[in-house]
């Protein structure tokens, strides 16, 4: 049995967050387990409440995973610097297991989820622990305190993440004008991954990409193979998106 642990914050409508990750993993044939690090109330338009789980409870959940034989971790939105630090400590107990970090800093509508201290903790404590970091343009810009608006700036930013200690980074270019380009970097250099834009919209694309990469790594795929499979899955999901509760969402067979 392949097991992936997803760590992050709840979303009542499962547009993203833990419930979305569980659906995506189950749809991919993976056994999901989870660590709840935060709770939000949000709909298609706004985040109306957010509360981080206390560090002791987060740590206890990590300890409870010890008999699950986790093959990979996916880490999504974290709501406080304390949560980030506790998650980093939890991952340290599973240091040989790959972790994919999607550093979600805000909801799709732009409402913030983490503050400056949260961003600093992600940058200083959690990014160096991840096998791969998958920020979008806004997240990469916020973490590096710079504007990122084209592929050249994405390539420079990817180099900066590696300099910060990231083992690998995939900066997502879905918000670029025209066809999207992602940029990947690790200690061996930087490369641009072109793609064609798929008509339509989808909530939760970042979560879908990151959990799919984690599932592939859990099965023993290389990082390159995992990224390409995940990018393909996201394109397919956008093309097949269905309306639900005021948004367009992935159409999972388990939903």
C-alpha positions, 0 to 999 in steps of 0.5 A, a space after each residue: 500500500 502506498 501512503 501519502 501524508 498531507 499536512 495543512 489546513 481545512 477548507 469547508 468546500 474542499 476547493 483546496 486544502 486537506 479535504 481536496 488533497 485527500 480526494 486527489 490522493 484517493 483518486 490517484 489510488 493512494 492511501 491518504 493520511 493527514 495532519 490538521 495544522 489549521 482550520 478555515 471558514 471560506 467560500 468561493 468569495 472570501 476567507 471569513 475565519 482562520 485558526 492555527 492548531 496548537 503546536 502540541 496537537 500538530 506534533 502529536 498527529 505527526 507522532 501518530 503517523 509512525 505506524 502508517 509507513 508513510 512514503 511521502 509528505 505533501 505540505 500545504 497552507 500553514 497559518 502561523 510561524 509556530 505551525 511552520 516550525 512545528 511541521 518542520 520539526 515533525 518532518 525531521 522525524 521522517 527525514 528520509 521521506 520526501 516532502 513536497 511543499 506548496 507554500 500557500 500564502 493566500 486563498 484564490 480570491 486573494 485573502 491572506 492566510 499567512 503573515 510576514 512571520 509565517 513567510 519568514 518561517 517558511 523561508 528559513 525553516 521549512 523550505 530547506 527540509 522539502 524535496 521540492 517547493 512549488 510556489 506560484 508567481 505571487 508566492 515566490 515573489 512574497 517569499 523572496 520580496 521581489 516582483 516576478 512577472 516573466 520567465 527571466 524573472 522566474 529563472 532568477 527567482 528559482 536560482 534564489 530559492 536554491 541559494 536559500 537551501 531549497 533542494 529543488 523548486 518548481 515555480 508555476 507560471 499559470 498566471 503569466 500572459 499567454 501560454 504558461 511556462 513553469 521553471 524548475 531549478 536544483 543544484 544542477 541548474 535551471 530549466 524552463 518547462 513550456 506548456 499550452 494553456 488549457 481553456 477554463 478555470 479550476 480551483 485547487 490547481 496548486 494542491 493538485 500539482 503538489 499532491 500528485 508529485 508527492 504520490 509519484 515520489 511515494 511510488 518511487 518515480 524520479 522527480 522529473 517523472 513526477 513533475 511531468 505526470 502532475 503537470 499533465 494531470 492538472 491540464 486534464 483536470 482543468 479541461 474536465 472541471 465541473 461547477 460546484 458551490 460557486 467555483 469550478 472544481 476537479 471532477 474526481 471519481 471518488 467525489 
